[in-house]
């Protein structure tokens, strides 16, 4: 290890390009202590991340049934071919895509709008409103889903009752049934998702408060109105924060599971709208016990997330402004 440490330390360069002095005994001892302190993390990473990832890749090539592990056999790429030809996989992909198209832009806009509202100098009791909007994100997701299940109840939910005040028969026999319609259920999922928008809102708010007020003052002197200041000052300087929320939100949606599972389980109701990719994976792997097929589905989801994230990073250079050029 000392030879490796020497190589690392002597490879460092000063500003003039001159090499640093060779590592002394004290530096080597400190480096060894550093490796010792991070070794629990390295061991944990190997045992709980790399090993399971490698095992899942192996499982994807096996016919491995939890109910009969002794009958495990090698099937090559059959599980992958089955995943790509399974109609349920494409149903799950379509449901995930529809929800992504609806909820992702909505969540970005709502989180930004709330942050702009809370950052306004004209708003009083900002501390109270910050707590009010952030508090729902601290409620456990399962509890939040059960709350919204009652809120959106066709007969007794207050959402339908409020809609009924407009003259629409929302609570009757032919009323609005949020969980029985493939289109309306996406809006129900969106309502539940916005319930936890507090984290993204607070990140946006922190970014807004980091924008120098001098820029807004200079824009006002130049005659820029609120909309112009938003487009020319706020959004460009906040674009790295928005990009962060976009990436995190995209990955979360592609792994959407808890809400549809609590509401509908593995049924896929209504009309396959709740059969998201992770629901499909969980059903195959842990309900039916087909771990080989489930592992192949897990890898397909991983590849989809990786490709989607790579596309986001690849296109970010066209609209994300970091203030300084990235090296």
Phi, psi and omega in degrees: 000327182296322178296319178295317180298317178301317182297319180293314185290322181283344179283345179291142183245147171276176184299326181279004179086002181278141180290151176285169179291149177303149181295134177271177180302322181295317180295319179295322179294319178296321179295319179296319177296324178298314177298323180295320182290327180270356181298323176301321178295317180298316179297315178298320179297318180293315186286320189255356178236296186294316180297312176299323178297314178297320180295320180295326177294321177293316180301327183294346178258008184241154167268088189244108180256129179298330181283343181212068184295337181290341182267017182297136180217157180278130181235005177066234183264014183299320180296321178294317179295321178295319180298320182284338181258355182285122178301327179295327177296316180289327174297317179295320179296319179295317179297318179296319180295315180299316181292324178298314181297323181281309193275325185298308177297323180298316181294322179296315182292316181294317179298319178292318180298316178295321179296318177297320178296314182287341179270356182292136179285348180270350182275130177263163180056043183299324179299319179296315182291326176298315178295320182298316182280334183272331186306318181301331181290346178272349179282134178307140187299320180298318178297319178298320179297316180295324176297312181291334176297325177280322180298324182262015177300133185300324184264319188249353182291143184286341176295312178294326178294320177295318177297325179297336178294340179275000180101354179278134178282082186269341185251001181279193181299322180260027183286186183281117179249095188298328186259007180246359183241129183300332179277312183296329182294332176294323176290325175297316176300323181292318177302314180295322178294320179293339176303328181253029184281358186301323181297311179297323178298316181292324177295316177298319181297319177298321178294319179297320181286348176270356178279126182300133179293337180300328180293319177293321179296319178294322179293322178295320178299324179283359177089014180284132176278185184298315183295320180294320179294324179296314183286323188264339183242302189294304185296316178298318182285337179267357185301323176297322178293317179296324178295319177301312179297325179294316180294312180298317179295320180296314180297320180295319181291320179294343176247031184292125186214308193300311185298306180296329181289318179295320184282319190232352183063222182263012185288331183078004180296153348270131176062033180079004184290339180257007178270081178279170185302315183288329175296316178299316178298312183297320180298314183292318187280316191248343174267310178274344177077015180270084186290329178296311179293321178298321178295321177296319177296320179299319179291324176295320176296318178299316180296319179297315179297317181296317180294315180298317179294320178298321177296318179298315179292324180293325180271351184295333183293345181273343184220350178266125183247118183263358179088322176232153179291137177280139179284000000 
